[in-house]
Amino acid sequence: MEFVGLLAPVAFVFALSSIAQVSSLKKEVEQLKEELNKLKE
């Protein structure tokens, strides 16, 4: 069980970095949507 306790901080750091990646990906998708809408007009 101590091993799981040692992994918790590492898992937390990975979770934070994945959340940051997802938010940047969302921003990128929004920008692409805007560009597509401009091209359609």
N, C-alpha and C positions, 0 to 999 in steps of 0.2 A: 504493500500500500504506500510505502514511503516513495517508491518510484513514481507513482501517479502524482503525488504531491510535488515532486521535482519537475514534472512535465507541465504542470499547470501554468507557470509563468511563460513558458515557451509557447504554449497553445494560445495564451492571451495575446502575445505579441503577434502571432500569425493571424489571429482573428482581427486585430486592429488594422493590420496591413491589408487584409482582404477587404475590409470595409472601405478603406481609403481607395483601393483599386476599383471597387464597384461604383463608388461615387464619381470617380474620374471617368469611368466608362459611361455612366449615365450622362454626364456632361457632353462627352464626345458624341453620343447618340443624338442628343438634342441638337447639337450643332449640325450634324449631318441631316437631320430632319428639316432644319431651317434652310439649309442649302438646297435640298431637294424641292422644297416648296418654292424657293426663288426660281429654280430652273423650270418648274411647271408653269409659272406665270408668264 
